[in-house]
Amino acid sequence: MDTGFSFDRLRVFLNDRWSDIADLTLQHLAVVAISLAIALLVGVGIGVLVWNRPVSRAVAITAAGIAITIPSLALLALLSPVLGLGWGPTVVALVFYSLLPIIRNTVVGLREVPGDVLESARGMGMSRGRVLLTTQLPIAWPVILTGVRVAAQLTIGIAAIAAYVAGPGLGQYIFTGLSSIGSVNALNYALTGTVLIVVLALLMDGAFILITRYSTSRGLRA
């Protein structure tokens, strides 16, 4: 039996499974978007709390840095007995790996706000909370979004590995292909999942460029 690559065979494969492929693609996007939204709230929250506290800042960034070194398969295996299979461990793992770039960039962005700008805001009678919301965060926003953009690229890839615990998304096709090596469609499964994940990563990166451009104050744009 010929199990080599063939464009005709790939075309038939995609034509027969386009509905399933579209569903898995939407699942992949959904789980990444949900995880990034949660990580943005948590990461920015932590960054706001520690940016001007040297010890707490070092602890938060170091802890997030150590956490990201945990192999994704190991983390998913540890989470699955507690959270079950599927979306639960996938979302928690993706949030976990997204925190470092978001916390770090939030801290960097807030610390880079010029001191004279903060003094001017305080001189106008603004409270510390109002200065943070109306001055610091808007100025730091492009830097924060860069951290979210990095996290997005990271989570798109890790979401594929979540198929190990029956997670949603295109990783299911990659794992199917790897587990059926030698069959007619093994390469088609793996190739389809891999290429679409790369395409999603490029599209999401482009989307973040546009989001950064149109959500940043015109005076702050480079």
C-alpha positions in Angstrom: 0.0 0.0 0.0 1.3 3.4 -1.0 1.4 5.7 2.1 3.5 8.5 0.6 2.4 12.0 0.1 0.1 12.9 -2.8 -1.5 16.2 -3.6 -4.5 14.4 -5.1 -4.9 12.3 -1.9 -4.6 15.4 0.2 -7.2 17.2 -1.8 -9.6 14.3 -1.4 -8.8 14.2 2.3 -9.5 17.9 2.8 -12.7 17.7 0.7 -14.1 14.8 2.7 -13.3 16.4 6.1 -13.6 20.1 5.6 -16.5 20.4 8.1 -14.5 18.6 10.8 -11.4 20.7 10.0 -13.4 23.9 10.3 -14.9 22.8 13.6 -11.5 21.9 15.1 -10.1 25.3 13.8 -12.8 27.2 15.6 -12.2 25.1 18.7 -8.5 26.0 18.6 -9.2 29.7 18.2 -11.8 29.6 21.0 -9.7 27.9 23.6 -6.8 30.2 22.9 -9.0 33.3 23.0 -10.6 32.3 26.3 -7.3 31.5 27.9 -5.7 34.8 26.7 -8.7 36.8 28.1 -8.3 35.1 31.5 -4.5 35.5 31.4 -4.8 39.1 30.5 -7.0 39.8 33.5 -4.8 37.8 35.9 -1.5 38.9 34.5 -2.3 42.6 34.3 -3.8 42.4 37.8 -0.6 40.9 39.2 1.5 43.4 37.3 -0.4 46.3 38.7 0.0 45.0 42.2 3.7 44.5 42.1 5.2 46.9 39.5 6.4 49.4 42.2 7.3 46.8 44.8 10.8 45.4 44.1 10.6 42.2 46.2 7.0 41.3 45.1 7.9 42.2 41.5 10.9 39.9 41.6 9.0 37.1 43.2 6.1 37.3 40.7 8.3 37.4 37.6 10.6 34.7 38.9 7.7 32.4 39.8 6.1 32.9 36.4 9.5 32.3 34.8 10.0 29.0 36.7 6.4 27.9 35.9 6.9 28.3 32.2 9.8 25.8 32.3 7.5 22.9 33.3 7.0 20.7 30.3 3.5 21.1 28.9 2.8 17.4 28.7 3.8 17.0 32.3 1.5 19.8 33.4 -1.4 18.5 31.4 -0.9 15.1 32.9 -0.9 16.6 36.4 -4.1 18.6 35.7 -6.2 15.9 34.1 -6.8 13.8 37.2 -8.2 17.0 39.0 -10.0 18.7 36.1 -10.8 15.8 33.9 -10.2 15.7 30.1 -10.9 18.3 27.5 -11.4 22.0 27.9 -10.6 22.3 31.7 -7.0 21.3 31.8 -6.4 22.9 28.4 -7.6 26.3 29.5 -5.7 26.2 32.9 -2.5 25.1 31.2 -2.7 27.8 28.5 -3.4 30.5 31.1 -0.5 29.2 33.2 2.0 29.5 30.2 0.6 32.9 29.2 1.3 34.7 32.5 5.0 35.4 32.2 5.0 37.6 29.1 1.9 39.5 30.3 3.1 40.1 33.9 6.6 41.0 32.7 5.4 43.5 30.0 2.8 45.0 32.4 5.6 45.7 34.9 7.9 47.0 32.2 5.2 49.2 30.7 4.1 50.8 34.0 7.7 51.4 35.1 8.5 53.1 31.8 5.9 55.8 32.2 7.8 59.0 32.6 8.0 60.4 36.2 7.1 63.9 35.1 3.9 62.6 33.5 2.9 61.0 36.8 3.8 64.1 38.8 1.7 66.2 36.5 -1.3 63.9 36.9 -1.0 64.0 40.7 -0.6 67.7 40.6 -4.0 67.9 38.9 -5.4 66.3 42.1 -5.9 62.8 40.7 -5.9 59.9 43.1 -3.4 57.1 42.8 -6.1 54.8 41.3 -7.2 57.4 38.8 -3.6 58.1 37.7 -3.2 54.4 37.1 -6.4 54.0 35.1 -6.2 57.2 33.1 -2.5 57.8 32.6 -0.3 54.8 33.4 -2.2 51.9 31.8 -3.0 53.8 28.6 0.6 54.7 28.2 1.7 51.2 29.1 -0.9 49.5 26.9 1.2 49.0 23.7 3.9 47.2 25.8 1.2 45.1 27.6 -0.3 44.1 24.2 3.1 43.0 23.0 3.2 40.6 26.0 -0.2 39.3 25.1 0.9 38.9 21.5 3.9 36.8 22.6 1.5 34.8 24.9 -0.8 34.2 21.9 1.9 32.7 19.8 3.0 30.5 22.7 -0.5 29.2 23.5 -1.5 28.5 19.9 1.3 25.9 19.8 0.7 24.5 23.3 -3.0 24.1 22.5 -2.0 21.5 20.0 -0.3 19.4 22.7 -3.5 19.6 24.8 -4.9 16.9 22.5 -2.9 14.6 24.7 -5.7 15.1 27.3 -8.5 15.2 24.7 -8.2 19.0 24.5 -10.0 20.9 21.7 -8.4 22.0 18.5 -6.2 21.0 15.7 -3.8 19.0 17.8 -6.3 16.1 17.5 -5.4 15.8 13.9 -1.6 15.9 14.6 -2.0 13.2 17.3 -4.2 11.1 15.0 -1.5 11.3 12.3 1.3 10.3 14.7 -0.7 7.4 16.2 -1.5 6.0 12.7 1.9 6.2 11.0 1.9 3.8 8.1 -1.8 4.3 7.2 -2.8 6.0 4.0 -3.9 9.3 5.7 -1.4 9.5 8.6 0.6 12.2 6.8 -2.5 14.1 5.7 -3.8 14.3 9.3 -0.5 15.5 10.7 0.2 17.9 7.8 -3.3 19.4 7.9 -3.1 20.1 11.7 0.4 21.5 11.6 -0.1 23.8 8.6 -3.4 25.2 9.9 -1.8 25.9 13.3 1.0 27.9 11.6 -1.6 29.8 9.5 -3.6 30.6 12.7 -0.4 31.8 14.4 0.3 34.2 11.5 -3.3 35.4 11.3 -3.4 36.1 15.1 -0.1 37.9 15.0 -1.5 40.1 12.2 -4.6 40.7 14.2 -2.6 41.8 17.2 -0.7 44.3 15.1 -4.0 45.9 14.1 -5.4 45.7 17.6 -2.3 47.5 18.9 -2.5 50.1 16.2 -6.2 51.0 16.7 -6.3 50.7 20.5 -3.3 52.9 21.1 -3.6 56.6 21.5 -2.5 58.4 18.4 0.0 60.4 20.4 1.8 57.2 21.5 2.0 55.6 18.1 5.5 55.2 16.7 
